[in-house]
């Protein structure tokens, strides 16, 4: 299962990132399609701020999860998304580049016998994060506070870091230039997967 976290304010992006149009479709549509192509048959999208507007950008067949504790931040969205999950859960921020197929493969391999797997490019952890079913259940039951963060949970677990050649695992798409870089690489069919 994959969970896309799309419940933030998108305050730096001038409009919600999930609904930004790329090649005539919302960005969220491209993310969900990529995840399904990589074998994640069940995809959930967690909605929070601007939930009604963002819900219109969720593609058919993708389950919408409403984060009613959105004021407590992205950890509350994460908990809402992984609740009642069975098996491993891939956690994808809405503003992340689609991960390379090789990155997803390596995360799946690394999860065997580990509570979580995190991609790392040049020694720095990134996204998406793959959680075991047990870790997802623990995370869903964790006390909710304004200071709870996924990186702290992963440090306590501890998560297995996997070196990848996919520098996009460190990036996000908050600013206009981030989107322009993505579009340029997409149009050239040259993603940031070989950094």
N, C-alpha and C positions, 0 to 999 in steps of 0.2 A: 504494500500500500504506500502511496505517496501523499503527503500533506503539503499544500502550498499555503503559506502564510500571507494573506492579503488583507489583514485587518488594521494596518497602520494608517496614519494621517496623510502620508505622502506629501508632507509640507514642503520638502525641498524640490519636489518634481513638478510643481505647477499643474495639478490635476492628478487623479489617481493612476498610479503606474499600471495597475492591472488592466485598465481600460484604454491605455494608449494604443492607437491603431498602428499596426505593422502589417504591410501588404494587405490592407483592407480588413483585417480582423484584429480583435483585441489581443494585447500581449498575453493575457491569461490563456487564450485559446492556443497560442503557439506553445506555451509552457506545458499545458495539459496534453496536447498532442504529442510532444516530444517524450513526455513521461510514459504515455501509453505505448509508444513505439519501442521504448526500452523495456517493456514487459511489466509495467505497473498498471495492472488492469483496473484497480480501484484507486481513484484519485479524489481527494477531498480538498476543498478550498475553504479556508477559514476567513470569515468576514467580520469586520468590526466597525470602524469609523466609515461613514458613507456606505453602509452595508447595502442599502436598497439600490444605489447607483452601481456599485460594484457587482452585485448579484446579476445584473443584466449582462455582464461581460463573461460570466461563467458559461462554458460550453455545455451543450446538452449531454446528459449522462454523467456529469460530474456532481458529486454530492456537495451541497452547501452546508457549512457549519457556522452557526451564529455565535460569536464570542460576546457573551453578555457582560463580561468583566473587562472590556476593552480599555477602560481607564487604567488598569493595572499593567498594561503594556503587552509586549510580544510574548512573554512567558505565558500569560493567560490564554492567548491565541494558540500557542503550542499545546497547552494542556487540553484545550477544547478539541483540537485536531486529532490528538493521539488517543483520546478517551475511547474505550471500547475497541481498540485496535487489536487485531489478531496477527501475530507474527511481526516481522520487521517493518519499520516505518521510515521512509525517506522523508526528511524535512527540508523543504525548499522555500527560501524567501521569495516573495513575488518579484523582487528587483534583481534576482540573480540571473546570470546567463545560463542557458541550458547546459548542463554538465555533459562532457564528452562521454560517448558510450564506453570508452576504455576506463574512464574515471568511475562510472557506475559499476562496471564489472569488477574493478579492483575493490570498491567498497563492499560489494556483496561477498567477495572472497574473504576479505578481512573480517567480516562480521562473524564468521564461523569461530565460535569459542570466545567471542568478545562481546561486551555489553553495548558497544557503539563503535562506529568507524567514521573518521573525519579525514577528508583529503587535505594534504598539505603541499603547498608549492613553495619551494625554497625555504623550507622549515617553518612556514607560517600556515596555521590552520585556516580552513575556509568552509565553503558550503558546496553541495548539500551535505547533511549529516544523516547517517543511517543508524537507526536505533534498533536494538533487538526488541522482541516483544516484551521481555521482562523489564528492560529499561524504560520502554514506553509506558508500561503499567505503573512503574515506580514514579516516573515523571508526572503522570496524570494524577497520582495521589499525593504529590508533594504539596506542602502548605503554600498557599498563594500569598505573595506579598509584592510590594512595589520594587523590591530589590532582587527578586528571583531572576536568574538568567541561565540560559542553556549552557553557556561556556563554563559556568561554575559547576553545573551538574556534571558535565562531561569531564571536568578536571577531577571531580570526586569519584567518578565511576571506576577507573579511568578509561577514557576512550582510546582506541587504537588509532594512531596517526599513520596515514598511508601517503607516501611521497608520490605525486602525480606530475605529469608533464602538461598540465592543463592550467595555465595561469589565470584563466577566467574564474577559478574557484575562489580567488581573492577579491574579485570585483563586485561591484553593484552598479545599478543604473539609476542613480539619484539625479544626476545633472544632465543637462541637454547634451553635453559633449560625450557622456557615457552612451547615450542612445545613438548618437551619430557614429561612434566607433563601432557599436554593435551592427548598425545598418550597413556600414562600409564593409565590415568583415563578412556579413551575411550576403551582401550583393556580390562580393568577390569569391564567395564560397570558401573563405579562408578563416575559419573560426580560430579562437585563441587556444587551440588545443595542443600546440607543439612547443610552447614557450620554452 
